[in-house]
């Protein structure tokens, strides 16, 4: 993949340039006309609050504040906005009407951020983002004050990424809360944030976070370019953006990672990756992503290196079982009976004697049944979902064996495969294996082990052809990069990983000093 070589201008907090739009319609000088226009364009919605005020008890000076009930902090509006506008003496000394907004912004309003508004598009964008609008009669401009608030979910442990030893904090649906959770962990001035608004109807706030000096400029620029190319009505969740920015859509494998954990985002930022925050969702996107990354867990970095390595190897074995187990059973019982031990073959033949279907139909039937049970368990209420999935699997499996539709061995194989798919740490990579498993079974039924081997080769070629923002998907294994192999299948101790991955970092690659390996004291005698 080729990146555009245009150099990014650097700023610690800046906005991505928006696409050029048509000329914005200006506000009217008359406050009455402006309020009528707001009421008309919002359909006289009941949650749009318009309150007229008299500035400092002067009947000639009238103003209005407009906000959306439920997404603002009512206490801030009452204490720091309405009270100040009504009672502040500074407005007495204003000679020209044009100076009123300047005086309000500079001395009267005691809120954090105040912006000047000249047109209707910016007014409605700020209004529905949770800001409060101030309009003054006789001035064709307004002020937007930061009053975002309302009810939001508290910080809880993420249900999809449970950690045994790590922190119990997870992202929420609040964009600013999510970025703050990461800043608590990386207290550095080089942690930069860029903002953009996506969705012509939803106007969803999106922010890009990276560490300047670690993340490659080309990757940051490419992320910005892909986000700016998005032209869609709505962005309601991170999945919308994930599909619109990935390198290749013709694959079941995820090329963008998503997570609910602030510590996971912080760890990836420190390796030179870029995080994409979307307002309204607790899932944060991380790019670029590589294949081995989806088999890593945050607990790997909180445990000893030897334990983390053994568990990672187990996860990869689990993934292979979930991918190949039914196909291997179908191939062995259909074409390669000589590879099965004689005693086991006699048992399997006795079990299959009354089964009317070939092994592949038997396997597909049971796999579809388990997928239906799994989906039913997810969609049902939490209190009964697990019960339905577990009891349903036991009852249907036992009934199918007694009815002679499937053999007991097939029920065992499918159950082991289902458990293995649950044990894969990343849901997105696990569901890819669930889909590919059906193709593997068909290839095994057609050509036996030759079909499985051929399918595996095609799968490897496909994985090696994928890219994630220009980074090879199978790196650092293919192509093999020794400097990045210390945190793949094997995780070296912290004192053994001196450099950051060269795939995502081209500058400041050294992460620790010399002689970090612990050494026993020179004297072993007790003191």
PAZAGU-585884 format. One record per residue (C-alpha): z, y, x; residue in three letters. Coordinates in steps of 0.001 Angstrom, whole numbers, plus 500000, padded with zeros to 6 digits. Layout:
N
ZYXala/...
***
This chain:
527
500000500000500000unk/499135503457501274unk/501497506320500812unk/500485509926500440unk/501373511785503598unk/502349515092502053unk/505658516198503535unk/508555516601501111unk/510441519846501236unk/514130519118501705unk/516900520442499530unk/520298519037498756unk/519857519414495013unk/516507520351493598unk/514165519548490759unk/510898517665490962unk/508050520031490045unk/507050519515486445unk/503500519061485266unk/501720522304484359unk/502002523003480640unk/500619525463478153unk/502057528964477985unk/505450528993476325unk/505909530916473061unk/508363533796473653unk/511441534607471584unk/511501537448469065unk/513532540673469453unk/515056540219466000unk/518077537926465887unk/517434537169462204unk/513861536066462924unk/515015533867465815unk/517672532157463700unk/515198531580460871unk/512749530041463357unk/515456527717464709unk/516400526627461188unk/512759526061460289unk/511870524070463409unk/514953521854463161unk/514461521170459467unk/517747522882458579unk/519563519932460165unk/523236519743459308unk/524365519074462886unk/522822522331464195unk/525674524845464168unk/524758528568464074unk/527616531048464263unk/527078534814464100unk/529424537064466070unk/530198540752466385unk/530458541703470044unk/533782543398470801unk/534279544571467184unk/531126546703467286unk/529174546211464041unk/525957547398465715unk/526087544657468355unk/525545541252466794unk/524946537937468473unk/524830534259467599unk/525722531030469330unk/523822527832468519unk/524816524299469493unk/524472520700468309unk/527671519224466921unk/528738515987468619unk/527128516448472042unk/529066519544473117unk/532644520215474179unk/534030522139471201unk/537117523238473096unk/535041524921475808unk/532989526747473183unk/536075528008471342unk/538214528955474366unk/535693530189476916unk/532739531369474856unk/533565532612471355unk/536882534207472320unk/535308535996475303unk/532341537321473348unk/534492538759470593unk/537302540322472621unk/535959541192476070unk/536152544943476899unk/533326544812479468unk/530711544943476715unk/531887548459475728unk/530394550005478835unk/526851548654478434unk/524378551515478132unk/521107549627477518unk/520548546589475329unk/518805544764478193unk/522026544881480201unk/524065543011477602unk/522829539564478690unk/523462540446482342unk/527017541506481514unk/527652538399479399unk/526365536071482114unk/528172537823484963unk/531581538727483534unk/532113537556479970unk/531192533861479861unk/533624531867482003unk/531687528601481981unk/530152526793484916unk/526396527237484580unk/524509529996482761unk/520707530175482587unk/518367532771481120unk/515919531565478431unk/512651533317477628unk/510767530849475380unk/511228528367472565unk/510484525226474572unk/513294525855477043unk/515609526911474240unk/515249523627472349unk/515319521575475537unk/518650523128476524unk/520009522992472968unk/519444519255472555unk/520696518546476069unk/524170519688475015unk/524069523339476088unk/525090526260473894unk/522557529034473288unk/523568532725473077unk/521147535111471341unk/521709538874471005unk/520011541074468423unk/517326543336469899unk/516700541192473003unk/513810538735473231unk/515764536512475608unk/518776534266475460unk/521378532514477593unk/522022528795477952unk/525602527845478877unk/526702524425480083unk/528940522890477389unk/527938519225477474unk/530571516907476121unk/531200514783473055unk/532415511209472813unk/531451508798475579unk/532410505304476677unk/535163505064479264unk/534638503523482685unk/535032499743482450unk/534228496667484503unk/530522495800484072unk/530178492597482002unk/526932491480483686unk/528159491686487302unk/531686490335487549unk/533374490673490938unk/536382488620492034unk/537546491009494723unk/535586494241494387unk/536319497382492340unk/536467497179488559unk/534416500311487881unk/531051500214486180unk/528489502800485153unk/528553504334481673unk/525920506023479519unk/526772509445480980unk/524411510529483746unk/526862512909485415unk/529664510330485346unk/527402507803487053unk/526376510106489884unk/530017511106490372unk/531033507437490759unk/528622507112493682unk/529689510411495263unk/533279509195495278unk/532168506419497600unk/529740508360499809unk/531429511653500650unk/528596513048502707unk/526466516198502516unk/523319514134503148unk/523581512429499764unk/520845514338497939unk/519861514367494270unk/516558515372492650unk/516187515799488890unk/513307515438486446unk/512920515290482673unk/510792512482481213unk/509645511695477689unk/507798514256475597unk/509975513530472561unk/513278512404474101unk/513406514796477120unk/515507512261479010unk/517248513461482173unk/516409511322485208unk/517832511800488699unk/516827510362492061unk/519572509829494626unk/519105509011498305unk/520642509709501686unk/518617512163503704unk/517971510818507186unk/518242507180506080unk/515705506805503279unk/512085506949504415unk/510358510178503429unk/507301508211502284unk/509378506084499913unk/511152509121498434unk/507830510889497998unk/506286507827496367unk/509189507550493912unk/508763511208492965unk/505002510824492544unk/505306507764490323unk/507910509419488117unk/505785512564487761unk/502834510424486634unk/504816509079483668unk/503433510582480459unk/505085508873477504unk/506803509954474294unk/510190508346474923unk/512430507070477708unk/515351505305476020unk/516464502938478783unk/515839502109482428unk/513480499291481421unk/510897501881480308unk/510774503405483783unk/510946500031485544unk/507689498907483930unk/505966502216484623unk/506748502496488351unk/506458498908489630unk/503727498086492136unk/502249495154490235unk/502624494273486572unk/500925490837486700unk/504047488987487838unk/507194487584486285unk/509286488451489344unk/511220491740489358unk/510151494248492010unk/512759496813490954unk/516446495966491037unk/518889497190488394unk/522670497210488581unk/525747498447486725unk/527981498655489801unk/528569501914491739unk/529548499979494885unk/526247498091494771unk/524300501369494496unk/526321502879497373unk/525636499856499577unk/521895500038498906unk/521806503797499536unk/523436503205502924unk/520576500821503726unk/517973503498503043unk/517038502649499474unk/516557505063496566unk/518523504978493301unk/517130506188489965unk/519693507265487336unk/518657507553483680unk/520754509384481101unk/521900507170478233unk/522043503828480056unk/524568502208482412unk/521818500526484441unk/520632502204487649unk/517318501255489277unk/517140500588493028unk/513902500643495042unk/512432499148497113unk/513606495623496272unk/512921492372498111unk/513139488756496928unk/516286487736498807unk/518100490775497444unk/518368489152493998unk/520458486290495415unk/523052488595496920unk/526292489587495216unk/528787492340495984unk/531399489643496591unk/529354488513499614unk/530367491704501406unk/534028491512500418unk/534451487917501662unk/534269486373505103unk/530780485948506518unk/530908482129506663unk/532004481882503029unk/529370484390501897unk/526649482498503789unk/527550479134502267unk/527608480608498746unk/524215482266499283unk/522720478957500375unk/524201477375497261unk/522588480069495085unk/519160479414496582unk/519644475655496006unk/520637476433492412unk/517481478524491954unk/515300475681493265unk/517036473222490917unk/516440475498487922unk/512788475820488954unk/511840472237489872unk/514328469765488346unk/512476468974485060unk/509101468932486837unk/510357466488489482unk/511732464187486774unk/508448464288484861unk/506382463591488000unk/508650460756489175unk/508771458927485831unk/505064459434485059unk/503228458932488378unk/505611458017491188unk/507908455293489896unk/507870453675493350unk/509915456610494686unk/512798455862492290unk/515375453235493387unk/514803449942491541unk/518173449825489835unk/517821453408488593unk/514247452765487494unk/515366449839485331unk/518012452029483686unk/515504454843483022unk/512928452399481642unk/515511450945479268unk/516436454403478036unk/512817455419477470unk/511831452209475728unk/512416453626472243unk/511271457216472999unk/507898457859471292unk/506867460853473449unk/505696461076477060unk/508135462583479548unk/506457466025479606unk/506639466433475803unk/510230465267475938unk/511070467823478643unk/509278470744476944unk/510918469890473613unk/514413469886475117unk/513787473025477190unk/512606474922474113unk/515653473712472186unk/518008474963474891unk/516177478306475079unk/516590478714471310unk/520308477934471563unk/520704480335474471unk/518989483164472599unk/521018482452469461unk/524238482607471470unk/523277485989472935unk/522306487550469575unk/525294486279467598unk/528623488161467560unk/530588487597470741unk/533371485670469004unk/531011482941467745unk/528073483210470155unk/529527480992472879unk/530735478466470324unk/527275478175468757unk/525529477715472104unk/527968475104473459unk/528572473133470239unk/524915473374469270unk/523812471961472615unk/526280469058472376unk/525469468228468763unk/521684468529469093unk/521622466623472392unk/523695463768471030unk/521728463654467773unk/518387463674469626unk/519476460729471808unk/520731458705468836unk/517527459422466924unk/515459458119469841unk/513556461392470282unk/514685461967473890unk/516359459848476543unk/519912460497477830unk/518582461140481340unk/516374463957480051unk/519349465585478312unk/521260465470481620unk/518333466971483573unk/517822469798481077unk/521576470534480920unk/521820470736484727unk/518779473034484768unk/520319475327482131unk/523615475542484022unk/521720476293487250unk/519851479162485595unk/523183480643484449unk/524571480432488001unk/521797482613489455unk/523411486035490148unk/520510488156488880unk/519394487744485264unk/515937489155486005unk/515186486511488669unk/516752483743486541unk/514507484469483562unk/511480484379485893unk/512445480822486882unk/512854479914483208unk/509266480963482481unk/507712479395485581unk/509555476119484911unk/507225475347481987unk/504157475759484195unk/505728473464486791unk/506295470771484165unk/502674470939482994unk/501420470714486607unk/503721467726487229unk/502454465983484083unk/498845466502485164unk/498976465722488895unk/502470464485489721unk/504073465642492958unk/500692466934494118unk/500698469360491198unk/504241470483492039unk/503348471057495701unk/500150472916494791unk/502058475089492284unk/504721475817494900unk/502069476916497407unk/500444479181494813unk/503883480597494005unk/504613481336497668unk/501235483021498129unk/501888485132495049unk/505343486149496291unk/503968487074499716unk/501293489241498073unk/503807491336496124unk/504998494758497274unk/507860496962496182unk/507051500583497025unk/505051499420500010unk/507666496955501328unk/506577493271501450unk/508472491389498755unk/509323488382500947unk/510414490471503950unk/512184490086506310unk/511231486385506110unk/507495486876505559unk/506611488767507637unk/509549487716509776unk/511479490707511094unk/514359489634513363unk/516226492942513056unk/516491492537509288unk/517372488839509192unk/521127489350509653unk/521652489837505908unk/519289487418504155unk/520131483748503580unk/522750484113506302unk/525130487065506389unk/526420487857509823unk/529942489265510235unk/530202493030510026unk/530584493281513777unk/527311491351514201unk/525108493641512077unk/524702496640514325unk/521446497960512855unk/520317498803509347unk/517229497026507914unk/514070498393509540unk/512212497839506259unk/513902500784504557unk/515193502869507480unk/513084504396510247unk/515651506897511564unk/519363506613512243unk/519170502815512187unk/522456502283514057unk/525310501747511626unk/528240501081513981unk/529435501585517515unk/529670499211520419unk/532253496453520877unk/533215496060517232unk/533862492332517572unk/537609491685517362unk/539198490173520449unk/542529488378520841unk/545206490258522778unk/545361489642526483unk/548885488319526187unk/549692485672523573unk/553413485718524166unk/555719486894521428unk/557225490319521859unk/
***
